[in-house]
Amino acid sequence: MWISKKEIEDLSQYIKQDNRRELPDIRDNKEGAFSILKNDIHDLLHKKNEEIKNLYEERDSLSEYMSDISHQLKTPITSMLIMLDLMENADPEKQEEFIRNIRFSLTKMEWLVGALLKMAKIDAKAVKFNKKQVAVSELVKEVKSSVAILLDVNNQSIEQRSDAHICCDIRWTTEALTNIVKNAIEHSPSGSCLSIDCGENPLYDWISVKDCGLGLDRSSYLSIFKRFEYSTNENGFGIGMPLALKIVKGQGGDIDVDFGGGGEGATFTIKFFK
């Protein structure tokens, strides 16, 4: 088989071009070793470019997470430093108040950093979800334990309307469901009863959480799952729902929202597709 000098030069130039550029398709359907070589080189460079693109995206995502952590920690750290300066000359009662505030701020910071690092790991596909069958009642039991203090403070309760078995990662799904329940508690009045339901159909298993609020404003929908943009709680970060969505999507699922209104609260439904 005769191969021209120009064909070799063109192939060499193709290999040398910028890896970040969109590569032209040099594959052909001709017979012969040179055509096979061209096809293999194209596939190899295309795979390499995809890996480089993913690395750039991971770098940018990590940079964004680090920026978020830095920004969110700046205020509480400044506040704690001021309280530490004031403690030296404060009376014992005021010192105890400062210590309580510092402890509270440290707890918030620990949760924030942990949540952001979890989201970063999921984005980087560094989390392996171990999915298996589990009763929703078992998940709800763990959730109730996590939010027991919040329910008590707000004089609220949780009603599980039905039970079913779903296929999911138990630990991560419990965390996602807990964040959704916390959001429902935040948007429900004192003395109300939140509703959790579940079931399955040929397409997916599902768990729903319905709050007792006034419904969700459609204009707020896009901000629900964006970091630091949606929280009516002065102590919140607006990060619980974005983390819940990351966890569910990481397992090949999604979260649907029924906005409610007209006397009905909003309903958030976790779907795990089969």
C-alpha positions as CSV (number, residue, x, y, z in Angstrom):
1,M,0.0,0.0,0.0
2,W,1.4,3.3,-1.1
3,I,1.1,6.3,1.4
4,S,1.9,9.8,0.1
5,K,4.1,12.2,2.0
6,K,1.2,14.7,2.3
7,E,-1.0,12.1,4.1
8,I,1.7,11.5,6.6
9,E,2.3,15.2,7.2
10,D,-1.4,15.8,7.6
11,L,-1.7,13.0,10.1
12,S,1.4,14.4,12.0
13,Q,-0.2,17.9,12.1
14,Y,-3.4,16.5,13.3
15,I,-1.7,14.8,16.3
16,K,0.2,18.0,17.2
17,Q,-2.8,20.4,17.3
18,D,-4.1,21.9,20.5
19,N,-5.6,19.2,22.7
20,R,-8.3,21.5,23.9
21,R,-9.7,22.2,20.4
22,E,-12.5,20.3,18.8
23,L,-10.8,17.7,16.6
24,P,-12.0,17.2,13.0
25,D,-13.0,13.7,12.1
26,I,-10.2,12.1,10.1
27,R,-11.7,8.6,10.1
28,D,-12.5,6.9,6.9
29,N,-14.0,3.6,5.7
30,K,-11.1,2.7,3.5
31,E,-9.3,-0.6,3.8
32,G,-5.6,-0.9,4.7
33,A,-3.3,-0.4,7.7
34,F,-3.0,3.4,7.3
35,S,-6.8,3.9,7.5
36,I,-6.9,1.7,10.6
37,L,-4.0,3.7,12.1
38,K,-5.9,7.0,11.4
39,N,-9.0,5.7,13.0
40,D,-7.2,4.5,16.1
41,I,-5.3,7.8,16.5
42,H,-8.6,9.7,16.2
43,D,-10.3,7.6,18.9
44,L,-7.2,7.9,21.1
45,L,-7.0,11.7,20.8
46,H,-10.8,12.1,21.2
47,K,-10.6,10.1,24.5
48,K,-7.6,12.1,25.7
49,N,-9.4,15.4,24.9
50,E,-12.4,14.3,26.9
51,E,-10.2,13.4,29.9
52,I,-8.5,16.8,29.6
53,K,-11.9,18.5,29.5
54,N,-13.1,16.7,32.6
55,L,-9.9,17.7,34.4
56,Y,-10.4,21.3,33.6
57,E,-14.1,21.1,34.8
58,E,-13.0,19.4,38.0
59,R,-10.4,22.1,38.6
60,D,-12.9,24.8,38.0
61,S,-15.5,23.1,40.3
62,L,-12.9,22.6,43.0
63,S,-11.9,26.3,42.7
64,E,-15.5,27.3,43.0
65,Y,-16.0,25.2,46.1
66,M,-12.9,26.6,47.8
67,S,-14.1,30.1,47.0
68,D,-17.5,29.3,48.5
69,I,-16.0,27.9,51.7
70,S,-13.7,30.9,52.0
71,H,-16.5,33.3,51.5
72,Q,-18.9,31.6,53.9
73,L,-16.3,31.2,56.7
74,K,-15.0,34.7,56.6
75,T,-17.9,36.3,58.6
76,P,-18.1,33.7,61.5
77,I,-14.4,33.7,61.9
78,T,-14.3,37.5,62.1
79,S,-17.1,37.4,64.6
80,M,-15.4,34.8,66.8
81,L,-12.1,36.7,66.7
82,I,-14.0,39.8,68.0
83,M,-15.6,37.8,70.8
84,L,-12.3,36.4,71.8
85,D,-10.8,39.9,72.1
86,L,-13.8,41.0,74.2
87,M,-13.7,38.0,76.5
88,E,-10.6,39.1,78.2
89,N,-12.2,42.0,80.0
90,A,-15.8,40.7,80.0
91,D,-17.6,39.7,83.2
92,P,-18.1,35.9,83.8
93,E,-21.7,35.9,82.5
94,K,-20.8,37.7,79.3
95,Q,-17.8,35.3,78.8
96,E,-20.2,32.3,79.0
97,E,-22.4,33.9,76.4
98,F,-19.4,34.4,74.1
99,I,-18.4,30.8,74.6
100,R,-21.9,29.6,73.7
101,N,-21.8,31.8,70.5
102,I,-18.4,30.6,69.5
103,R,-19.4,26.9,70.0
104,F,-22.5,27.5,67.9
105,S,-20.5,29.2,65.1
106,L,-17.9,26.3,65.1
107,T,-20.7,23.7,64.8
108,K,-22.2,25.6,61.8
109,M,-18.8,25.9,60.2
110,E,-18.1,22.2,60.6
111,W,-21.4,21.3,59.0
112,L,-20.8,23.8,56.1
113,V,-17.3,22.6,55.3
114,G,-18.5,18.9,55.5
115,A,-21.5,19.5,53.2
116,L,-19.4,21.4,50.6
117,L,-16.7,18.7,50.6
118,K,-19.4,16.0,50.2
119,M,-20.8,17.9,47.2
120,A,-17.3,18.3,45.7
121,K,-16.7,14.6,46.1
122,I,-19.9,13.7,44.4
123,D,-19.2,16.2,41.5
124,A,-15.7,14.6,41.1
125,K,-17.4,11.1,41.0
126,A,-15.3,10.1,44.0
127,V,-18.3,8.7,45.9
128,K,-19.3,5.1,45.3
129,F,-23.0,4.7,46.0
130,N,-23.8,1.2,47.4
131,K,-27.4,0.7,46.5
132,K,-29.6,-2.0,48.0
133,Q,-33.2,-2.6,49.0
134,V,-34.3,-0.9,52.2
135,A,-37.7,-0.1,53.8
136,V,-38.6,3.6,53.6
137,S,-39.7,3.3,57.3
138,E,-36.1,2.5,58.2
139,L,-34.9,5.7,56.5
140,V,-37.7,7.7,58.1
141,K,-36.7,6.4,61.5
142,E,-33.2,7.7,61.0
143,V,-34.5,11.0,59.7
144,K,-36.8,11.5,62.7
145,S,-33.8,10.9,65.1
146,S,-31.8,13.6,63.3
147,V,-34.5,16.2,63.4
148,A,-36.1,15.3,66.8
149,I,-34.9,18.5,68.4
150,L,-36.2,20.7,65.5
151,L,-39.6,18.9,65.7
152,D,-39.8,19.4,69.4
153,V,-38.8,23.1,69.3
154,N,-41.4,23.8,66.6
155,N,-44.1,21.5,68.1
156,Q,-44.3,19.6,64.9
157,S,-44.6,15.9,64.0
158,I,-44.0,13.6,61.0
159,E,-46.6,11.2,59.6
160,Q,-45.6,8.3,57.3
161,R,-48.5,7.5,55.2
162,S,-47.3,4.2,53.7
163,D,-44.2,2.0,53.5
164,A,-42.4,0.4,50.6
165,H,-38.9,-1.0,49.7
166,I,-36.7,1.1,47.5
167,C,-33.2,0.5,46.0
168,C,-30.8,3.2,47.2
169,D,-27.6,4.0,49.1
170,I,-29.0,4.0,52.7
171,R,-26.5,6.4,54.3
172,W,-26.5,9.0,51.5
173,T,-30.2,8.8,50.9
174,T,-30.9,9.3,54.6
175,E,-28.8,12.4,54.5
176,A,-30.7,13.7,51.4
177,L,-34.1,12.9,52.9
178,T,-33.1,14.6,56.2
179,N,-32.2,17.8,54.4
180,I,-35.5,17.8,52.5
181,V,-37.4,17.2,55.8
182,K,-35.5,20.1,57.5
183,N,-36.5,22.3,54.6
184,A,-40.2,21.2,55.2
185,I,-39.9,22.0,58.9
186,E,-38.5,25.4,58.1
187,H,-41.5,26.2,55.8
188,S,-44.2,24.8,58.0
189,P,-46.0,26.5,60.9
190,S,-45.7,25.5,64.6
191,G,-48.0,22.6,65.5
192,S,-48.2,21.2,62.0
193,C,-47.7,17.6,60.8
194,L,-45.4,16.9,57.9
195,S,-46.3,14.1,55.6
196,I,-44.0,11.4,54.1
197,D,-45.3,9.0,51.5
198,C,-43.6,6.5,49.2
199,G,-44.3,3.9,46.5
200,E,-43.1,2.5,43.2
201,N,-44.2,2.2,39.6
202,P,-42.7,0.5,36.6
203,L,-40.3,3.5,36.1
204,Y,-39.1,4.4,39.5
205,D,-39.2,4.1,43.3
206,W,-40.2,7.3,45.1
207,I,-40.4,9.1,48.4
208,S,-42.3,12.3,48.9
209,V,-42.1,15.0,51.6
210,K,-45.0,17.4,51.9
211,D,-44.8,20.5,54.1
212,C,-47.6,22.5,55.7
213,G,-46.7,25.9,54.3
214,L,-48.4,28.2,51.8
215,G,-46.9,26.6,48.8
216,L,-43.8,27.5,46.8
217,D,-43.5,30.6,44.6
218,R,-42.6,29.5,41.1
219,S,-40.1,32.4,40.8
220,S,-38.2,30.8,43.7
221,Y,-37.9,27.4,42.0
222,L,-34.6,27.9,40.3
223,S,-32.9,29.1,43.5
224,I,-34.0,26.1,45.6
225,F,-31.2,23.9,44.4
226,K,-28.5,26.6,44.1
227,R,-25.9,27.0,46.9
228,F,-26.5,29.8,49.4
229,E,-29.5,31.2,47.6
230,Y,-32.6,29.7,49.3
231,S,-33.1,29.7,53.0
232,T,-35.6,31.5,55.2
233,N,-33.8,30.4,58.3
234,E,-31.3,33.0,59.6
235,N,-29.1,30.2,60.8
236,G,-29.2,28.3,57.4
237,F,-26.8,28.4,54.5
238,G,-29.2,27.4,51.7
239,I,-27.1,24.4,51.0
240,G,-29.2,21.5,52.3
241,M,-31.4,21.1,49.2
242,P,-28.5,21.4,46.7
243,L,-26.7,18.7,48.6
244,A,-29.9,16.5,48.5
245,L,-30.2,16.9,44.8
246,K,-26.5,16.0,44.3
247,I,-26.9,12.9,46.3
248,V,-30.1,11.8,44.5
249,K,-28.6,12.6,41.0
250,G,-25.5,10.7,42.0
251,Q,-27.6,7.6,42.3
252,G,-29.2,8.2,38.9
253,G,-32.4,9.8,40.3
254,D,-34.0,13.2,40.5
255,I,-36.1,15.4,42.7
256,D,-39.5,16.7,41.4
257,V,-41.3,19.6,43.0
258,D,-45.1,20.2,43.3
259,F,-45.4,23.9,44.1
260,G,-48.6,23.5,46.1
261,G,-50.5,26.7,46.9
262,G,-54.2,27.3,47.5
263,G,-54.0,25.9,51.0
264,E,-51.6,23.1,50.0
265,G,-47.9,22.9,51.0
266,A,-45.1,22.1,48.6
267,T,-44.2,18.5,47.9
268,F,-40.7,17.3,47.1
269,T,-40.5,13.8,45.5
270,I,-37.3,11.8,45.3
271,K,-37.3,9.5,42.3
272,F,-34.9,6.5,41.9
273,F,-35.2,5.3,38.3
274,K,-35.1,1.6,37.7
